[in-house]
Structure formats: C-alpha cells, structure tokens
C-alpha cells in the first residue's frame, strides 16, 4: 500500500512536459485503437470510385512483386530443408510496397472497411462496403492478371525468371478446393492484423509488415490477391484452365481470407470494445 501511494505521488509530481512524455509512451487502449482503425476505414469507404479503381489496380500490380521476390530467391538457393526459411523473405516484397505505398489491397479492407459497418450497422454502410470490396478486388485481380500476361508474353523479365515464377506457382496445384479455403483463413487473419497493429507501431511498421507477411509465405497460406498472380500465370502457361484458376484457386482463397479477416479478426476486434463504445 505504501508503495502504491508513493507511486501515485510520483505521478502527481511530474511536470507537464514529463506527463506528456509519459502519455506518449503509454500504449493506446483498445477503444482508441478501434477508433483509429474505424476512422481509417471510414475514409476508405468515402473515397471516389476512380480513386479506388486506380489504387486497386496499382495494388494488384505491386503485389505481384511477392511472386517475383520469392521465385528469385528460390531459384538461387540450393534445394535444402532451410530454403523456404530464406525464400519466404521474397514473399514480403509486394506487401511492403503495397502497404507502405498506401495502395488498396482487398484483404486489408476485410478489417478496416468492416469496422465502420460493425460500429454503425445500416444498409447504407453495407452498400458502401460492397462498393469498396467489389472495386478493389476486381482491380486487384486485373492488376495481377496484367502482370501474369506480361510475364507470359516475355514483355517483362527474362525466360529464366518466368520459369522460376512458374515453379513457385505450381505449389497451388497441390491443394484441392477445400484445402485452399482452409489455407486462406490464417492468411486473412494475419493480413487483417496489419492495419490493427500499425497505429501503435511507433516507427516499426516495416518490421511488422515484414514479419506478418513472412509467415504467410512460410506457411504456404493462400492469399487471394498475391496467389491470383500465380493462378493466372499457371492458366496462361497451359498448366490449368482459366476457369479452374478463377473458381478452383482464387475463389476458395477469397472465401478463406474473408473468414479469417472479417469473420475472425475484425469481428473479434470489434467485440472486445463493443460494450465500451
């Protein structure tokens, strides 16, 4: 008890400057963090359609760097048990560009865009969410398709790099529809964690994005946008059909990502503060 009183006395005796410094170092509580992410999501929901289109297209193009990065590392490493530990660093490349470049990525919006709807549910907010999800996902996928087509036609990269990207992409064919969906759930959860954690990153955002996306690559989890570049590349190379790429590889990853990002992370993040709002 005496120690408690002494501690409070020390708090009271802090100067204004010291109190401000202490407040800066105190982690934000869950309500503050929820509101920061909700406001960010509300801003995204209000963006003009053409802004979402171009940002979504750019996001799809940029995320394709994840396939390239992983392929380049895998093709230059010996076939050993530790190769995935290093090659998975390449998978983080596209996510670092997209997230730090503030480009639209569908799986991030499974958290940020959902919190405004969960906080103030209404048909209007659901319509705003559907608009954002539709535009961003469609143009994310168009962006990855453009990169896959340019790679297939040898408009970018070398023949050696194309083969390395195909070798990485073939791993998608090892999983059936249900397995891909299950692999999409942890990917959706981990990506939804990025915008939740970043407001408290305190200058460590690079390492947060690197770490969370590294484990998506290492775990072989299914990310709908990054994985779509692989799926399109396989289809264009004749190793599967466009229908199977869209409905057998991309669709189950999409469902899994939504379950993990919205059904698990977003709703749980909202539920913990719902009674305090």
VENBELDA-V781928 format. One record per residue. N is the residue number from 1. PSI is psi in whole degrees, 0 to 359 (* if undefined). OMEGA is omega in radians with two decimals (NA if undefined). D_FIRST is the distance of its C-alpha to the first C-alpha in whole Angstrom. Layout:
# VENBELDA-V781928
n:N psi:PSI omega:OMEGA d_first:D_FIRST
n:N psi:PSI omega:OMEGA d_first:D_FIRST
This chain:
# VENBELDA-V781928
n:1 psi:316 omega:3.13 d_first:0
n:2 psi:320 omega:3.11 d_first:4
n:3 psi:321 omega:3.12 d_first:5
n:4 psi:312 omega:-3.14 d_first:5
n:5 psi:320 omega:3.14 d_first:6
n:6 psi:320 omega:3.13 d_first:9
n:7 psi:317 omega:3.13 d_first:10
n:8 psi:322 omega:3.13 d_first:11
n:9 psi:320 omega:3.12 d_first:12
n:10 psi:321 omega:3.09 d_first:14
n:11 psi:316 omega:-3.12 d_first:15
n:12 psi:326 omega:-3.08 d_first:17
n:13 psi:356 omega:3.12 d_first:18
n:14 psi:143 omega:3.04 d_first:20
n:15 psi:168 omega:3.13 d_first:24
n:16 psi:319 omega:3.14 d_first:26
n:17 psi:320 omega:-3.13 d_first:28
n:18 psi:322 omega:3.10 d_first:25
n:19 psi:320 omega:3.11 d_first:23
n:20 psi:319 omega:3.13 d_first:26
n:21 psi:321 omega:3.12 d_first:26
n:22 psi:320 omega:3.14 d_first:23
n:23 psi:323 omega:3.14 d_first:24
n:24 psi:327 omega:-3.09 d_first:27
n:25 psi:351 omega:3.14 d_first:26
n:26 psi:128 omega:-3.14 d_first:23
n:27 psi:145 omega:3.13 d_first:25
n:28 psi:143 omega:3.09 d_first:27
n:29 psi:173 omega:-3.03 d_first:26
n:30 psi:324 omega:3.14 d_first:29
n:31 psi:316 omega:3.13 d_first:30
n:32 psi:315 omega:3.14 d_first:31
n:33 psi:316 omega:3.10 d_first:32
n:34 psi:316 omega:-3.11 d_first:34
n:35 psi:322 omega:3.12 d_first:35
n:36 psi:315 omega:-3.13 d_first:36
n:37 psi:322 omega:3.13 d_first:39
n:38 psi:317 omega:3.13 d_first:40
n:39 psi:320 omega:3.09 d_first:41
n:40 psi:317 omega:3.11 d_first:43
n:41 psi:321 omega:3.13 d_first:44
n:42 psi:321 omega:3.09 d_first:46
n:43 psi:319 omega:3.12 d_first:47
n:44 psi:320 omega:-3.14 d_first:49
n:45 psi:333 omega:-3.11 d_first:50
n:46 psi:356 omega:-3.10 d_first:52
n:47 psi:145 omega:3.10 d_first:54
n:48 psi:151 omega:-3.09 d_first:57
n:49 psi:317 omega:-3.11 d_first:59
n:50 psi:330 omega:3.05 d_first:61
n:51 psi:318 omega:3.10 d_first:58
n:52 psi:321 omega:3.14 d_first:57
n:53 psi:307 omega:-3.08 d_first:60
n:54 psi:322 omega:3.12 d_first:60
n:55 psi:322 omega:3.09 d_first:57
n:56 psi:320 omega:3.10 d_first:57
n:57 psi:314 omega:3.11 d_first:60
n:58 psi:322 omega:3.11 d_first:59
n:59 psi:319 omega:3.11 d_first:56
n:60 psi:319 omega:3.11 d_first:58
n:61 psi:314 omega:-3.08 d_first:60
n:62 psi:322 omega:-3.09 d_first:57
n:63 psi:339 omega:3.12 d_first:56
n:64 psi:343 omega:3.08 d_first:59
n:65 psi:339 omega:3.09 d_first:58
n:66 psi:317 omega:3.10 d_first:55
n:67 psi:316 omega:3.13 d_first:58
n:68 psi:314 omega:-3.11 d_first:60
n:69 psi:315 omega:3.14 d_first:57
n:70 psi:319 omega:-3.13 d_first:57
n:71 psi:318 omega:-3.14 d_first:61
n:72 psi:318 omega:3.13 d_first:61
n:73 psi:315 omega:-3.12 d_first:59
n:74 psi:321 omega:-3.09 d_first:60
n:75 psi:343 omega:-3.10 d_first:63
n:76 psi:1 omega:3.14 d_first:63
n:77 psi:149 omega:3.09 d_first:61
n:78 psi:154 omega:-3.11 d_first:62
n:79 psi:83 omega:-3.12 d_first:62
n:80 psi:173 omega:-3.12 d_first:59
n:81 psi:336 omega:-3.10 d_first:56
n:82 psi:357 omega:-3.11 d_first:54
n:83 psi:316 omega:3.12 d_first:56
n:84 psi:331 omega:3.13 d_first:54
n:85 psi:326 omega:3.14 d_first:50
n:86 psi:315 omega:-3.07 d_first:52
n:87 psi:330 omega:-3.14 d_first:54
n:88 psi:341 omega:3.04 d_first:52
n:89 psi:326 omega:3.11 d_first:50
n:90 psi:331 omega:-3.13 d_first:54
n:91 psi:334 omega:-3.10 d_first:53
n:92 psi:345 omega:-2.99 d_first:50
n:93 psi:307 omega:-3.10 d_first:52
n:94 psi:322 omega:-3.13 d_first:53
n:95 psi:322 omega:3.10 d_first:50
n:96 psi:319 omega:3.13 d_first:49
n:97 psi:312 omega:-3.06 d_first:52
n:98 psi:311 omega:-3.02 d_first:51
n:99 psi:316 omega:3.12 d_first:48
n:100 psi:339 omega:3.07 d_first:47
n:101 psi:0 omega:3.12 d_first:51
n:102 psi:38 omega:3.07 d_first:49
n:103 psi:159 omega:-3.10 d_first:52
n:104 psi:128 omega:3.06 d_first:52
n:105 psi:126 omega:-3.03 d_first:52
n:106 psi:315 omega:-3.02 d_first:52
n:107 psi:334 omega:3.03 d_first:49
n:108 psi:323 omega:-3.08 d_first:46
n:109 psi:352 omega:3.05 d_first:47
n:110 psi:344 omega:3.02 d_first:47
n:111 psi:300 omega:-2.97 d_first:43
n:112 psi:315 omega:-3.09 d_first:43
n:113 psi:343 omega:-3.11 d_first:46
n:114 psi:327 omega:-3.08 d_first:45
n:115 psi:319 omega:3.07 d_first:41
n:116 psi:325 omega:3.14 d_first:43
n:117 psi:319 omega:3.13 d_first:45
n:118 psi:327 omega:-3.12 d_first:42
n:119 psi:318 omega:3.14 d_first:41
n:120 psi:73 omega:-3.08 d_first:44
n:121 psi:131 omega:3.09 d_first:46
n:122 psi:163 omega:3.10 d_first:50
n:123 psi:325 omega:3.13 d_first:53
n:124 psi:314 omega:-3.12 d_first:53
n:125 psi:324 omega:3.07 d_first:50
n:126 psi:321 omega:3.09 d_first:52
n:127 psi:320 omega:3.10 d_first:55
n:128 psi:319 omega:3.13 d_first:53
n:129 psi:315 omega:-3.14 d_first:52
n:130 psi:320 omega:3.12 d_first:55
n:131 psi:312 omega:-3.12 d_first:57
n:132 psi:312 omega:-3.11 d_first:54
n:133 psi:317 omega:-3.10 d_first:54
n:134 psi:311 omega:-3.10 d_first:58
n:135 psi:314 omega:-3.07 d_first:59
n:136 psi:313 omega:-3.13 d_first:56
n:137 psi:315 omega:-3.11 d_first:57
n:138 psi:316 omega:-3.07 d_first:61
n:139 psi:337 omega:2.91 d_first:61
n:140 psi:312 omega:-3.10 d_first:58
n:141 psi:325 omega:3.07 d_first:61
n:142 psi:320 omega:3.12 d_first:64
n:143 psi:315 omega:3.13 d_first:62
n:144 psi:326 omega:3.10 d_first:62
n:145 psi:319 omega:3.11 d_first:65
n:146 psi:317 omega:3.13 d_first:67
n:147 psi:318 omega:3.11 d_first:65
n:148 psi:318 omega:3.13 d_first:67
n:149 psi:318 omega:3.13 d_first:70
n:150 psi:323 omega:3.09 d_first:70
n:151 psi:316 omega:-3.14 d_first:69
n:152 psi:323 omega:-3.11 d_first:72
n:153 psi:5 omega:3.12 d_first:74
n:154 psi:30 omega:3.09 d_first:74
n:155 psi:336 omega:3.07 d_first:73
n:156 psi:151 omega:3.10 d_first:70
n:157 psi:182 omega:-3.12 d_first:69
n:158 psi:168 omega:3.10 d_first:71
n:159 psi:323 omega:3.12 d_first:73
n:160 psi:318 omega:3.12 d_first:70
n:161 psi:323 omega:3.10 d_first:67
n:162 psi:315 omega:3.14 d_first:69
n:163 psi:323 omega:3.11 d_first:69
n:164 psi:320 omega:3.11 d_first:66
n:165 psi:322 omega:3.09 d_first:64
n:166 psi:321 omega:-3.13 d_first:66
n:167 psi:319 omega:3.09 d_first:65
n:168 psi:319 omega:-3.07 d_first:62
n:169 psi:330 omega:-3.09 d_first:62
n:170 psi:341 omega:3.11 d_first:64
n:171 psi:334 omega:3.11 d_first:61
n:172 psi:327 omega:-3.06 d_first:61
n:173 psi:353 omega:3.14 d_first:64
n:174 psi:348 omega:-3.04 d_first:62
n:175 psi:141 omega:3.05 d_first:60
n:176 psi:183 omega:-3.03 d_first:61
n:177 psi:311 omega:-3.08 d_first:60
n:178 psi:321 omega:3.12 d_first:58
n:179 psi:321 omega:3.10 d_first:56
n:180 psi:318 omega:3.09 d_first:56
n:181 psi:314 omega:-3.14 d_first:54
n:182 psi:322 omega:3.12 d_first:52
n:183 psi:340 omega:3.11 d_first:51
n:184 psi:337 omega:-3.08 d_first:51
n:185 psi:308 omega:3.11 d_first:48
n:186 psi:329 omega:3.09 d_first:45
n:187 psi:316 omega:3.11 d_first:47
n:188 psi:320 omega:3.13 d_first:46
n:189 psi:313 omega:-3.09 d_first:43
n:190 psi:320 omega:3.13 d_first:42
n:191 psi:323 omega:3.08 d_first:44
n:192 psi:333 omega:3.12 d_first:42
n:193 psi:336 omega:-3.08 d_first:39
n:194 psi:303 omega:-3.14 d_first:40
n:195 psi:339 omega:3.09 d_first:40
n:196 psi:323 omega:-3.07 d_first:37
n:197 psi:328 omega:-3.00 d_first:35
n:198 psi:322 omega:3.14 d_first:37
n:199 psi:338 omega:3.12 d_first:36
n:200 psi:18 omega:-3.03 d_first:32
n:201 psi:331 omega:3.12 d_first:35
n:202 psi:54 omega:3.08 d_first:34
n:203 psi:5 omega:-3.11 d_first:37
n:204 psi:22 omega:-3.05 d_first:37
n:205 psi:324 omega:3.13 d_first:40
n:206 psi:314 omega:-3.07 d_first:43
n:207 psi:329 omega:3.09 d_first:41
n:208 psi:312 omega:3.13 d_first:39
n:209 psi:315 omega:3.14 d_first:43
n:210 psi:312 omega:-3.06 d_first:44
n:211 psi:310 omega:-3.07 d_first:42
n:212 psi:319 omega:-3.12 d_first:42
n:213 psi:333 omega:3.06 d_first:46
n:214 psi:318 omega:-3.10 d_first:47
n:215 psi:339 omega:2.98 d_first:45
n:216 psi:314 omega:3.11 d_first:48
n:217 psi:316 omega:-3.10 d_first:50
n:218 psi:322 omega:-3.14 d_first:49
n:219 psi:352 omega:-3.08 d_first:49
n:220 psi:28 omega:-3.13 d_first:52
n:221 psi:157 omega:-3.02 d_first:51
n:222 psi:112 omega:3.07 d_first:53
n:223 psi:124 omega:-2.97 d_first:53
n:224 psi:320 omega:-3.06 d_first:55
n:225 psi:309 omega:3.11 d_first:56
n:226 psi:319 omega:3.14 d_first:56
n:227 psi:337 omega:-3.13 d_first:57
n:228 psi:328 omega:3.09 d_first:60
n:229 psi:319 omega:3.10 d_first:62
n:230 psi:316 omega:-3.12 d_first:62
n:231 psi:315 omega:3.12 d_first:64
n:232 psi:320 omega:-3.12 d_first:66
n:233 psi:319 omega:3.09 d_first:67
n:234 psi:318 omega:-3.13 d_first:68
n:235 psi:316 omega:-3.14 d_first:70
n:236 psi:331 omega:3.11 d_first:72
n:237 psi:1 omega:3.09 d_first:73
n:238 psi:12 omega:-3.11 d_first:74
n:239 psi:349 omega:2.97 d_first:72
n:240 psi:178 omega:3.12 d_first:71
n:241 psi:162 omega:3.08 d_first:72
n:242 psi:325 omega:3.12 d_first:70
n:243 psi:317 omega:3.12 d_first:70
n:244 psi:323 omega:3.09 d_first:68
n:245 psi:315 omega:-3.08 d_first:66
n:246 psi:313 omega:-2.99 d_first:65
n:247 psi:342 omega:-3.13 d_first:64
n:248 psi:339 omega:-3.11 d_first:64
n:249 psi:312 omega:-3.07 d_first:61
n:250 psi:314 omega:-3.08 d_first:60
n:251 psi:311 omega:3.14 d_first:59
n:252 psi:327 omega:3.07 d_first:57
n:253 psi:320 omega:3.10 d_first:55
n:254 psi:312 omega:-3.13 d_first:55
n:255 psi:315 omega:3.13 d_first:54
n:256 psi:319 omega:3.12 d_first:51
n:257 psi:320 omega:3.12 d_first:50
n:258 psi:319 omega:3.10 d_first:49
n:259 psi:313 omega:-3.11 d_first:48
n:260 psi:320 omega:-3.08 d_first:45
n:261 psi:315 omega:-3.11 d_first:45
n:262 psi:308 omega:-3.05 d_first:45
n:263 psi:327 omega:-3.13 d_first:44
n:264 psi:295 omega:-2.98 d_first:41
n:265 psi:306 omega:-3.02 d_first:40
n:266 psi:313 omega:-3.09 d_first:40
n:267 psi:325 omega:3.07 d_first:40
n:268 psi:320 omega:3.10 d_first:37
n:269 psi:323 omega:3.11 d_first:35
n:270 psi:320 omega:-3.07 d_first:36
n:271 psi:327 omega:-3.08 d_first:35
n:272 psi:340 omega:-3.13 d_first:31
n:273 psi:2 omega:-3.03 d_first:31
n:274 psi:316 omega:-3.09 d_first:34
n:275 psi:355 omega:3.13 d_first:32
n:276 psi:354 omega:-3.08 d_first:30
n:277 psi:* omega:NA d_first:33
